[in-house]
Amino acid sequence: MKSAAGQLTRHGMSDADRDFFLEHGYLHVRKVLDVGHLARLQAVFERIWALEQPPVNQHKLLRHHPSIELIEHPPILDLQRTIFGNQVQLLQVDLLRQGPHSTASEHAWHRDFSFPGERPLAVNTILYLDDMSEETGPIRIVPGTHRGTQWPETSQRGNPLPGEVAVFADAGDVVLVNSAVWHTGGRNRGPGLRRAVYLYYGWWWLKRYESHQDLPWQVFVDASEQRLHLLGVKMPDPRFHMYEEDVLSVKI
Ligand SMILES: O=C(O)CCC(=O)C(=O)O
């Protein structure tokens, strides 16, 4: 697994990547899937999309094995552990899919989570299944806007914003987005698909978007301790109310 800067980040983020993420509110990490894994997921998610009615959210995704395993995929989970230590929880998972020549908005600036303070509370981790280009519509971010509580002007939410950057992820890359940073998905103007899995992680003590009691039964079959932690069912560590620097590697 390589960060955009090319450094190896096998077990979580390098210090440089963590500092970049904290400073700018996002991080592009290359190749968290090998070629075979990517091809399997592309095929399986097409079948799930055809089988289940969109929107394909966690109720539908977590009935199927490849998505159940993905929430524990070490190269993705290790990145979360750099931020949340052992207090990481999966808050939501969704499949995003735009067909060819989509009519989705070009810009829809928003924050996913807004709360005062600089410490990341939730990290939207977008795993791309197709290459992002100007034609497929890269995610765009205004670096640094995770600080404070301000939102983009309502009148500007559909327009390009000063300081925005486009992140051109390839299929098999992830883009980590501090859920407080201003960002927008793109519009697929091309002839192919624009697909991504949206894995949303946060602190274990945050309420999940929906209770684990509403999740499909398949996700609990032979579930590892780690999966039960991620689903908010089992407490990972009784000290989860404490800020402890030896457990949490992000110091702000
Ligand atoms: O479509 C994308 O590239 C990302 C979308 C996203 O993160 C969002 O809309 O919150």
The ligand as a Tripos MOL2 file, in Angstrom:
@<TRIPOS>MOLECULE
LIG
   10     9     1     0     0
SMALL
NO_CHARGES

@<TRIPOS>ATOM
      1 O1        -18.6250   10.4860   -4.7950 O.co2     1 LIG1
      2 C1        -17.5700   10.7380   -4.2040 C.2       1 LIG1
      3 O2        -16.4740   10.7360   -4.7710 O.co2     1 LIG1
      4 C2        -17.5920   11.0730   -2.7310 C.3       1 LIG1
      5 C3        -18.9500   11.4710   -2.2470 C.3       1 LIG1
      6 C4        -18.9580   11.8540   -0.8120 C.2       1 LIG1
      7 O3        -18.0330   11.6770   -0.0990 O.2       1 LIG1
      8 C5        -20.1120   12.4740   -0.2480 C.2       1 LIG1
      9 O4        -20.9800   12.8780   -1.0050 O.co2     1 LIG1
     10 O5        -20.1840   12.6110    1.0080 O.co2     1 LIG1
@<TRIPOS>BOND
     1     1     2 2
     2     2     3 1
     3     2     4 1
     4     4     5 1
     5     5     6 1
     6     6     7 2
     7     6     8 1
     8     8     9 2
     9     8    10 1
@<TRIPOS>SUBSTRUCTURE
     1 LIG1         1 GROUP 0 **** ****
